[in-house]
Amino acid sequence: MRVSFIKMHGLGNDFVVLDARDAPLPDMSRRFAMAIADRRTGIGCDQLILLEPDAVADLRMRIFNSDGGEVESCGNAARAVAILLGKPARVATLGGTIELDPCAGGARVNMGTPRFDWERIPIAYAMDTAAMPVSWDGLENPAAVNVGNPHVIFFVDDSNAVPLDRLGPEIENDPLFPERVNVNVAHVADGAVHLRVWERGAGLTRACGTGACATAVAAIRSGLAQSPVTVHLPGGALEIAWNGSGDIWMSGPASESFRGSFEWDDFA
């Protein structure tokens, strides 16, 4: 079975997009997603994106990290899908329905309402999610925000000085987080947020749209920044708007890299 794909990225966070809206594909497996994502023997990507029809929204977007696990949300992929569609759309995800609006060079995405209750993150037991009473090797008192997927955010003096490659997997897999967690380290300078992200199931990434949203919300909520706030990531910048309640709007670039095709059975 010959299958077409589209390689895309948002600020260097890259995706392989499979469009199954008109012609269904075989069931997706963890093994298949991992094989496609492998940068040596597959196509290579941080996330595999599967587009399917939906009974209520304009389409459904399923997201598989490079470890093969299916996750709830991906802001950078949402912008990529927006420019692929070329028109406003409502898109169902495991994390909820989001709204896409393509614009010059990228897209605006309504990422929905952030959740702060410990059960909604989720965390293993009740605690204050604005300043969690926990620490890992000098990283302490993070905020926790769910923006379709779970995030913890540490505000530090210098985000570049944190050994996130070592601490990220430790925090991601801590039993405190029953569904694992995305780990964000950030500092605020001149009103802008500077962010690095260890992404659950993908590792260090050049950009994480949901991480930018969660971190911006935590910064606005704690008075460290004002909306709209620019979030600088290794791959580039996003603008996040949140008025203290209601939905988060994320704006930023995305682009198509190339198109190709492969034999499904080569990766099944």
Secondary structure as GFF3:
##gff-version 3
##sequence-region A 1 268
A	DSSP	beta_strand	2	10	.	.	.	ID=ss1
A	DSSP	beta_strand	13	19	.	.	.	ID=ss2
A	DSSP	alpha_helix	30	37	.	.	.	ID=ss3
A	DSSP	beta_strand	47	52	.	.	.	ID=ss4
A	DSSP	beta_strand	59	65	.	.	.	ID=ss5
A	DSSP	beta_strand	70	71	.	.	.	ID=ss6
A	DSSP	alpha_helix	75	85	.	.	.	ID=ss7
A	DSSP	beta_strand	89	93	.	.	.	ID=ss8
A	DSSP	beta_strand	96	103	.	.	.	ID=ss9
A	DSSP	beta_strand	106	112	.	.	.	ID=ss10
A	DSSP	three_ten_helix	118	120	.	.	.	ID=ss11
A	DSSP	beta_strand	135	136	.	.	.	ID=ss12
A	DSSP	beta_strand	139	140	.	.	.	ID=ss13
A	DSSP	beta_strand	143	146	.	.	.	ID=ss14
A	DSSP	beta_strand	150	155	.	.	.	ID=ss15
A	DSSP	three_ten_helix	159	161	.	.	.	ID=ss16
A	DSSP	alpha_helix	164	172	.	.	.	ID=ss17
A	DSSP	beta_strand	182	189	.	.	.	ID=ss18
A	DSSP	beta_strand	192	199	.	.	.	ID=ss19
A	DSSP	beta_strand	203	205	.	.	.	ID=ss20
A	DSSP	alpha_helix	209	221	.	.	.	ID=ss21
A	DSSP	beta_strand	229	233	.	.	.	ID=ss22
A	DSSP	beta_strand	236	241	.	.	.	ID=ss23
A	DSSP	beta_strand	248	253	.	.	.	ID=ss24
A	DSSP	beta_strand	255	263	.	.	.	ID=ss25
A	DSSP	three_ten_helix	264	266	.	.	.	ID=ss26
###
